Amino acid sequence: MPDVVFPLDSTRRFTDQDKIGHNRWHPDIPPVAMLKPGDSFRVHRREWFDGEIHNDDSADDIRNAPLHIVHALSGPFAVEGAKPGDLLIVDILDLGPIPQEDSGPLAGQGWGYTGIFAKTNGGGFLTDQFPDAYKAIWDFSGQKTTSRHVPHVSFTGIVHPGLMGTAPSHELLSTWNTREAALIATDPDREPALALPPEPNGAILGSLSGADFDRVAAEAARTAPPRENGGNQDIKNLTKGSRIFYPVFVDGANLSVGDLHFSQGDGEITFCGAIEMGGFIDLRVDLIPGGMETYGVSENAIFMPGNTDPQYSEWLAFSGTSVTLDGEQRYLDSQLAYQRACLHAIDYLTKFGYSPEQAYLLLGAAPIEGRLSGVVDIPNSCATVYLPTAIFDFPVAPTASGPVTIDPGIGAPRSSA
């Protein structure tokens, strides 16, 4: 096992550890460790809400989830010799739930969760159709998972970090804040918000304190979106065996990682659409000096996916086009097309006995494939959602005899708030 450079004690809060991580992006957050090119190391990971979500049958914790404290990131990790303009090579050697802790109050101790976030607290991809908070708990058994809230399914996890990236430069940070503030100003009262501006309340900034903490907290970018540094990309295929090439914007690169998922469907459509958990990740780092210019990677990481994805051979696919639910034609609106494909899949699954919310949670958590199948045939884009049939314990394909009726169990808990 590689040396643990960022340990976490499961009995203590993220902010009460020997090494404190962070939940904002800023170039002045000090690194917690210095690594050398070629080093392999282990990082412990806390789930993104630091234990605020519980293994129970209530969704009130999802409804009241404190978005100002996310994400709980491990790092930053400086790499000796890294300079702006380099490419940082990151290999994912291994990852999984919290080792040797198969039960406990923290996600990752034998269980994880998926949430539909309320429209007034983050929302989701289909927030107009699903404005209320719901939750599903998933129990882990080896590489597979099942849920008492979404019965009759079992699938192999596709474990990956939802969030990993390098620190921005001061110039890049200013660019982020300026452009996102301009977007917010177009509709400042929108729910969900168009973007999240810097928020000192709840900021975790490693070892910073005093005036430095106050300055950085007022400037630091939130970690919710993906950006030029990588960030919260939620790419489910960044599994064991993946190699990622991150652009370097500051001396040392200052790599951070978080938001570990046991599984996820393409798009993480419920916002908390993956199976969220804490755990560990083993990484190896190296450098390509001057690689950003050499390979034309001026922004955004490139990656080589791992080869440990679940192997499914039969799929049931649903398509959608750029037409609203009210019948309005939109021009090559690929996001709308993907929404319609997801809604078609949800409608289909309700014919077997699932509630719409159970079906929505399943699409967020299971390893579905989402694709932009056509983006040039005016006026409609075509998006498709592929659902692996083997995850169900009943025949899910259409037949002349009609759909079987399953027992939906206790259902997905809805917030009472």
Secondary structure, DSSP 8 states (H G I E B T S, - for coil): ---EEE---TTS-GGGSSS--BSEE-TTS--SEEE-TT-EEEEEE--TTTT-S-SSS--HHHHT--GGG---BEEEEEETT--TT-EEEEEEEEEEE-TT--SSSSTTSSEEEEEE--TTTT--TTTTT--S-EEEEEEEETTEEE-SSS-SB-EE---EEEEEEE---HHHHHHHHHHHHHHHHTSTT-SS-S------TT--BTT--HHHHHHHHHH-EESSSEETTEES---TT--TT-EEEEE--STT--EEEEEEES---TT-TTEEEEEE--EEEEEEEEEETTHHHHTT-SSS-EEE--S-------EEEEEEESB-TT--B-SS-HHHHHHHHHHHHHHHHHTTT--HHHHHHHHHHS--EEEEEESSSTT--EEEEEEEGGGBSS--S--TT-------TT---B---
